[in-house]
């Protein structure tokens, strides 16, 4: 039997887009800051485009994860305490629901129900989802502080 692999092998398996990575990092910076941060400040720290960051922050604001205040004394801050914002919430604000419904191997051999790997990937998906729901920005910040005493 010859199996033809598609170019999307593992494409559906926990895909973290650039926008989602940017959202997670920006939210982390906001969790660490005592004051609102401007788009320009966050963009410089992360080394990203201000325009791209503005779009990401707008989506986080629509999801009530961050709040933006216009003006010279404005900027972005978390909409609620860091211990009330999960990594899953940030992920889903940008990428949509985290779920793997199709075969992550993208090999059209079986329906997924009888696949010897199907159970493993369904369990893995549940574990990733559960862990991202449990982890908050505060947890990440505390872990970062422990590992990086001299970091800004």
Buried (B, 14 or more C-beta within 10 A) or exposed (E): EEEEEEEEEEEBBBEEEEBBBBBBBBBBBBBBBEEBBBBEBBBEEBEBEBEBBBEBBEBBBEBEBBBBEEEEEEBBBBBEEBEEBBBBBBBBBBBEEBEBEEBBBBBEEEEBEEBEBBEEBBEBBEEBBEEBBEBBBBBBBEEEEEEEEEEE
